[in-house]
Amino acid sequence: MSTTELTHPATGMTHSEMKEFVRNHFEEFVNRQNLAIADVNFAPEFVDYGSDVPPGLPPGPEGAKQYVGGAMKKFPDIHVTIEDLIAEGDRVVVRNTWRATDPASGVKMQFAGIVIWRIAHRQLVERWAYLEKPHPQG
């Protein structure tokens, strides 16, 4: 029995490659605070349907950079930990935990979330997310 993974025609990746791509995306974009990687990882047609996204952000990589850049300004030490990654079809589901320090109070904050990414042509093209409100770590 062969264990060779097949490349998904829409994504251009295997499920393992898709999961590694998303893991690396979080590491680079959030944990290393490299906003420029958005121009590589997000497709020009990227659309964010996340319940956490403020209205009025532009589509494509620029909206993602503005949103995450705003979070970095509010929480300069923000860090995300991937708890689970599941790939199916052209999507990757992520369960994650975010941690940061409120600079005004020094209180350590955290929140958890579930994100679904759709990948096409080796880029992120859609995102759906449900995140808790930040609350003190407890």
N, C-alpha and C positions, 0 to 999 in steps of 0.2 A: 504494500500500500504506500503510495507516494504522499509525502507531507509538503510538497512544493506548493507555495501559495500562488494564486493567480492574481495578475494585475487587473484591477477594476478598470474597464474601458473609459469611464467618465473621469476618474481621478488620476489615472496614469500611475497608480501605486497599488501595492498589496495592502491588506489590512494592517500588517505589522508596520509597514512604512508609513501609513496614514497615522497610526498611533504615535510613532516616533516623531513625525512631523509636528503633530499637535503638542506633544510634550516639549519638543525643542522650541516651538513657538512661544509657549508660556515662559519657558526659562529665559529666552532671549528678550522678548517683548516686555515682560513684567519684571522678572527677577533681576535681569541685567539692565533694565530700563533703557533698552535700545529701541526707541520709537521708530528709527529709520528702517528697521526690519519690516515694518508694516508695508512698505512699498514693494517688498519682495513677497511676503506671505499672503497679503490680501489681494484678491483680484480687483481690477478697476471697477467691476460691477458689484462688489461686495455690498450686502444689505444686512443690517443688524436689526433683528426683531426682539432683542432682549427686553424684558420688562424693566431692567435696570438702566436702560439708555435714556438720557435726557432728550427731550424733543429739540429739533432744530439742527442736529448734527448733519454734516454733509455725508452722502454715501461714499463708498469706496474707502481706501486706506486713510484718507484724511480724517474722516469721522472717527475711526478707531483710534487714531493718534490723538485727536482732541480729547476723546473720552478717557483713555488710559493716562494721557498726560495730565489731565485734571485730577485724576485719582492720585497720581504721583506727587502733585503739588500739595494736595491735602494730606497725604500720608507718605512722606519721603522714603520711609523704610518698608514700604509695602512689599509683601512676598507671598507668592502662591505656592501651595503644595498640592500636587496631583495625588488624589487618593485612589481613583479608579479611572481606567480608560477602556472603552468598549467600542469596537469598530464593526459596522454592519453596512453593507452596500456602499454608498458614497458618503456616509456620516460617521463621525466619531463623537461619542458621548463621554463627557468628563465630569467626574465628581471631584470638587476641589475645596480646599480651605485656604482662606486669605487671612493674613495677619499683618498688623501694622501698629504703630504707636501714634496716638493723637498728640501732635506736637504742642498743642496749647495746654493740655493737662498732664501729659506724660503717661496716660492710661493706655495699656496694651489692649488693642481691639482685635476682634476676629469676626469672620462671617464665612458661611459655607455657600456653595452653589452647585448647580447642575447646568452644564452648557452642552448644547448640541451644535456641532460644526458640520456644514456640508462642504465637501471638497470637490473641485472640478479643475481639470488641467493643472494639477499640482499646486493649487492655491485655495485659500479659504474664500468661499463665495457667499455663504449665509451663516448666521449665528442666531440661535435661540437660547436664552439664558434666564434662569430664575435664581436670584441671589437673596440671601438673608440681608437684613439691614445690619451694618456693623454694630457690635455690642462688646462690652468689656469681656476679656477672656475670663473664664471662670472655671 
